[in-house]
């Protein structure tokens, strides 16, 4: 596992809040980091359709599986859980009881603001930093090569083909995350918008050229 700079802050938050939300893009290493930092906590992923259905139909019964707390991965899929979590956290004296992760910042932050404000620590995990890649001996001395491969852990650690990986990543992002955002009407238009933005990286923003 690649050592992450966010690990220390994650532990600090878990000692000061009853719950911690680890937010970041897909494949930034959230699940790996949580499992490594809290190996004794029960883990469950809400990406699984069967688990998601159970949590949606019976939120209380679902959370009863975690009397000692746990890691709830991709919790933004089931916003119904947050009201029940609020009650559990209010009745608990345990710090760091639940570790929540989410890839859709918009949906997750909305739910946190409504139900868990003051009860939860908030930490963002982005892909690898330059220092993290250097420490793991994955940083290429050629700047162009680093720009090509990017800083997602999977590409760096497993030496994956970046062109193929990013193509599939964008497809997943658009079809699974963007679709959940209420004011995104056309996925085709949004995909074109991403392409236009990508072609203007490093330039001054000209909104008219994106219209």
Secondary structure, DSSP 4 states (H G I P E B T S, - for coil): ----THHHHHHHHHHHSSEEEEE--TTSSHHHHHHHH-TTSEEEETTSHHHHHHHHH-HHHHHTT-TT-EEEETGGG-TTHHHHHHHHHHH---TT-EEEEES-HHHHHHHHHHHTTTTEEEEE--S--HHHHHHTT---S-HHHHHHH-S-HHHHHHT--HHHHHHHHHHHIIIIIGGGSTT---HHHHHHHHHHHHTTTTS---HHHH-
